[in-house]
Every structure is written in C-alpha cells, then in structure tokens.
Amino acid sequence: MRVLVADDERVLADTVAVGLRKLSMAVDVVYDGDSALERLTVNRYDVAVLDRDMPGRTGDEVCRHLVGTGDGTKVLLLTAAAGIRDRVEGLGLGADDYLTKPFAFAELAARVQALSRRSGAALPPVLEQNGIVLDSTRYTASRDGRMLDLSAKEFAVLHVLMRAEGRVVSTEELLEQAWDEHADPFTNTVRMTVMTLRRKLGDPPVLRTVRRAGYRIGS
C-alpha cells in the first residue's frame, strides 16, 4: 500500500514513516498542509495520516479537500486534543479514523492497515495463489508450506502481484504501489527485486515476466 504521512513534528513523522516502511508500505512524508495537498494531487494514496494542527493548510482543510474529491483515499487524523468533542469534530470532517497523541506505533500501524483494506475492493488479509500463502496482517509468506524469508520490498511486490490475481502488473504499477516518491524510475530496482523474489519463491517457476508488459503470478 502507499501512505502519505503529514505532520509538522518532523521526528515523529520520520519515525512513523520508518516503521511503516518496515511493514512493506511505500511512505511519503511532508511537514505541512500545503505540501500534503501537493502530493495528494500528484500521487494516489491508499491512506493519508494527517496531523490536524499543521502550519499552512491544516489537516482539517486537507481532509475536507480529500473528502470533496472522492478519490477513495482513507484519512487518519492525528491530534493532541483527546476530548470527545474533538474526536467527534474530527470524524465529522469526513475522516475515517482518529488517533490522539501520544500513541503506540503498533496501534497506528494496525489502523493504517485496516483503513487500507477499506480503500479499494475488499480483499481478505490472507491471499492464496499457486501454493503461495501471503498474510498481510502477520507479514508472512510461504510456498507449499515453506516459509519465505522476504525483505520488506520483496513482500510488497509479492503482495501487489497476488492482489492482481493473475493480471499482468507493469513496472510502472509496481513503482507506484510498492515504492515511494524517491524511487528512480530509470533504475533497474524493480527488475532486481523481482529477480530475488523469483529466486526465493523457488521451483517450479511461478513469477513470470511478460515481455514488454510486466510481471504476473501464475501461468
């Protein structure tokens, strides 16, 4: 999944981003509301984590913009205000969830995961295809009962391919869904990740390259 984290507390925002990336998420980080709106105009995100009290445009304004566009991005609002009235007000803006500071990272990650599952067509947390079992809540993957030792990026690529259910996924789609905005589209990073993932999946080959089109799981 792709996530935008927008918070003017830079250490907090960067720490959250690092943690989410370890969970195989592609994360972009900004520190004010204007930059958040800019990113949301350019990129498609599954979830936007927005601090309510950012400089420039506030998280509330960014949330209203997202709700108005109806693009399907789910919104998790962060705030130091813990009162019931504040929570009701935040949800009244159209936010999908609300979390008060300070918070446990594990709770934030679980809420982001839950929102992501609601951002598109409903998918089960456990995907199975061609003997591969991928559990997106436990971040585990196996093939024919053999556990796979995957890096965060390999797991993310496998997740995108399995969600496609046999459809060919282009390199551009993989960059969009499994990497953040700092990925260089002119490098061979996707090809190399697919190559190591294919090796770890083992025989018989199940991750296939479709010439000039992309990659898919299955025949």
RAVENFEN-V192025 format. One record per residue. RES is the residue in one small letter. PHI is phi in whole degrees, 0 to 359 (NA if undefined). PSI is psi in whole degrees, -180 to 180 (999 if undefined). D_FIRST is the distance of its C-alpha to the first C-alpha in Angstrom with 2 decimals. Layout:
[[RES & PHI & PSI & D_FIRST] [RES & PHI & PSI & D_FIRST]]
This chain:
[[m & NA & 160 & 0.00] [r & 244 & 131 & 3.80] [v & 232 & 140 & 6.57] [l & 253 & 127 & 10.28] [v & 248 & 122 & 12.91] [a & 234 & 111 & 16.40] [d & 202 & 134 & 19.42] [d & 282 & -10 & 22.86] [e & 278 & 94 & 23.29] [r & 299 & -42 & 22.11] [v & 297 & -43 & 22.46] [l & 297 & -48 & 20.44] [a & 299 & -45 & 17.60] [d & 293 & -38 & 17.63] [t & 295 & -43 & 17.94] [v & 299 & -43 & 14.95] [a & 299 & -45 & 12.85] [v & 300 & -44 & 14.46] [g & 296 & -43 & 13.85] [l & 292 & -35 & 10.08] [r & 295 & -34 & 10.05] [k & 294 & -19 & 12.35] [l & 263 & 23 & 9.94] [s & 70 & 24 & 7.92] [m & 262 & 147 & 5.33] [a & 270 & 121 & 6.20] [v & 233 & 128 & 8.55] [d & 254 & 145 & 11.43] [v & 235 & 134 & 14.50] [v & 225 & 165 & 17.51] [y & 239 & 11 & 20.64] [d & 205 & 164 & 22.08] [g & 292 & -35 & 21.56] [d & 297 & -44 & 22.80] [s & 294 & -35 & 20.26] [a & 298 & -45 & 17.46] [l & 298 & -39 & 18.94] [e & 298 & -47 & 19.26] [r & 297 & -41 & 15.62] [l & 293 & -25 & 14.69] [t & 285 & -34 & 17.39] [v & 272 & -41 & 16.23] [n & 247 & 156 & 12.42] [r & 260 & 122 & 10.19] [y & 246 & 147 & 7.74] [d & 283 & -42 & 6.19] [v & 221 & 140 & 8.16] [a & 243 & 122 & 11.15] [v & 261 & 112 & 13.13] [l & 239 & 127 & 16.64] [d & 285 & 135 & 19.95] [r & 289 & -27 & 22.69] [d & 248 & 47 & 25.35] [m & 278 & 155 & 24.18] [p & 291 & 162 & 26.88] [g & 72 & -136 & 27.21] [r & 292 & 134 & 25.29] [t & 281 & 167 & 24.39] [g & 299 & -32 & 21.18] [d & 299 & -45 & 23.14] [e & 295 & -41 & 23.79] [v & 296 & -40 & 20.22] [c & 298 & -47 & 19.30] [r & 301 & -41 & 22.24] [h & 299 & -46 & 21.18] [l & 297 & -44 & 17.72] [v & 297 & -38 & 19.51] [g & 292 & -34 & 22.11] [t & 284 & -27 & 19.96] [g & 64 & 33 & 18.41] [d & 277 & -3 & 15.28] [g & 94 & -5 & 13.26] [t & 293 & 129 & 11.23] [k & 275 & 147 & 11.78] [v & 242 & 127 & 13.91] [l & 247 & 115 & 14.75] [l & 270 & 137 & 18.10] [l & 249 & 140 & 19.62] [t & 201 & 156 & 23.39] [a & 274 & -12 & 26.46] [a & 279 & 117 & 28.28] [a & 254 & 3 & 28.39] [g & 289 & 156 & 30.93] [i & 300 & -41 & 30.53] [r & 299 & -40 & 31.43] [d & 296 & -43 & 28.68] [r & 295 & -43 & 26.02] [v & 297 & -42 & 27.53] [e & 297 & -43 & 27.64] [g & 298 & -45 & 23.99] [l & 292 & -29 & 22.95] [g & 293 & -21 & 25.62] [l & 288 & -14 & 23.86] [g & 109 & 3 & 21.23] [a & 296 & 150 & 18.65] [d & 271 & -21 & 16.73] [d & 202 & 167 & 17.32] [y & 212 & 131 & 19.54] [l & 223 & 131 & 19.96] [t & 267 & 149 & 23.13] [k & 269 & 147 & 23.80] [p & 287 & 156 & 24.47] [f & 224 & 160 & 21.72] [a & 275 & 133 & 20.68] [f & 302 & -39 & 17.41] [a & 302 & -37 & 16.91] [e & 290 & -43 & 17.25] [l & 300 & -45 & 14.82] [a & 299 & -41 & 12.08] [a & 295 & -39 & 13.16] [r & 291 & -39 & 13.18] [v & 297 & -44 & 9.67] [q & 300 & -45 & 8.67] [a & 296 & -41 & 11.37] [l & 294 & -38 & 10.48] [s & 298 & -39 & 7.03] [r & 294 & -19 & 9.32] [r & 263 & -4 & 11.63] [s & 280 & -16 & 9.84] [g & 218 & -153 & 10.77] [a & 298 & 137 & 13.11] [a & 298 & 130 & 13.63] [l & 233 & 143 & 12.64] [p & 291 & 152 & 14.39] [p & 294 & -23 & 12.91] [v & 249 & 120 & 15.03] [l & 253 & 139 & 14.89] [e & 229 & 132 & 18.16] [q & 197 & 131 & 19.34] [n & 51 & 40 & 22.27] [g & 81 & -4 & 22.92] [i & 267 & 133 & 19.40] [v & 239 & 119 & 18.04] [l & 242 & 122 & 14.49] [d & 254 & 107 & 14.05] [s & 283 & -12 & 10.57] [t & 270 & -35 & 12.60] [r & 264 & -6 & 15.02] [y & 57 & 47 & 12.94] [t & 236 & 153 & 15.78] [a & 216 & 144 & 16.53] [s & 216 & 161 & 20.03] [r & 226 & 122 & 22.12] [d & 52 & 40 & 25.40] [g & 84 & -5 & 25.46] [r & 264 & 121 & 24.94] [m & 293 & 139 & 22.25] [l & 258 & 130 & 20.15] [d & 267 & 88 & 19.95] [l & 256 & 145 & 16.66] [s & 287 & 167 & 15.41] [a & 301 & -41 & 11.95] [k & 289 & -38 & 11.25] [e & 297 & -41 & 13.10] [f & 297 & -44 & 11.20] [a & 298 & -43 & 7.81] [v & 296 & -44 & 10.06] [l & 299 & -40 & 11.77] [h & 298 & -45 & 8.97] [v & 298 & -45 & 8.33] [l & 295 & -40 & 12.13] [m & 288 & -33 & 12.91] [r & 297 & -30 & 10.99] [a & 288 & -15 & 13.21] [e & 53 & 49 & 16.21] [g & 94 & -13 & 18.47] [r & 288 & 147 & 17.70] [v & 289 & 131 & 17.87] [v & 250 & 124 & 14.73] [s & 284 & 162 & 15.96] [t & 301 & -39 & 15.56] [e & 297 & -41 & 14.53] [e & 296 & -42 & 11.60] [l & 297 & -42 & 10.49] [l & 299 & -41 & 11.14] [e & 292 & -39 & 9.27] [q & 262 & -24 & 5.87] [a & 246 & -10 & 6.63] [w & 239 & 162 & 9.07] [d & 265 & -173 & 10.00] [e & 291 & -13 & 13.04] [h & 274 & -4 & 15.50] [a & 292 & 135 & 14.93] [d & 271 & 113 & 18.20] [p & 293 & -11 & 18.02] [f & 262 & 4 & 21.58] [t & 267 & 174 & 21.14] [n & 260 & 27 & 20.85] [t & 299 & -39 & 17.85] [v & 294 & -46 & 15.97] [r & 300 & -42 & 19.27] [m & 292 & -40 & 20.00] [t & 295 & -43 & 16.78] [v & 298 & -39 & 17.36] [m & 297 & -46 & 20.97] [t & 289 & -35 & 20.50] [l & 295 & -43 & 18.08] [r & 300 & -41 & 20.76] [r & 295 & -41 & 23.41] [k & 289 & -29 & 21.86] [l & 291 & -28 & 21.40] [g & 80 & -168 & 25.15] [d & 260 & 154 & 27.70] [p & 290 & 152 & 28.12] [p & 303 & 136 & 25.53] [v & 231 & -20 & 22.65] [l & 264 & 112 & 20.13] [r & 249 & 143 & 21.95] [t & 266 & 127 & 22.18] [v & 256 & 113 & 23.22] [r & 308 & 129 & 25.42] [r & 62 & 14 & 24.47] [a & 234 & -46 & 21.56] [g & 150 & -138 & 18.81] [y & 222 & 157 & 17.91] [r & 205 & 159 & 17.75] [i & 264 & 128 & 18.34] [g & 111 & 178 & 21.85] [s & 279 & 999 & 25.12]]
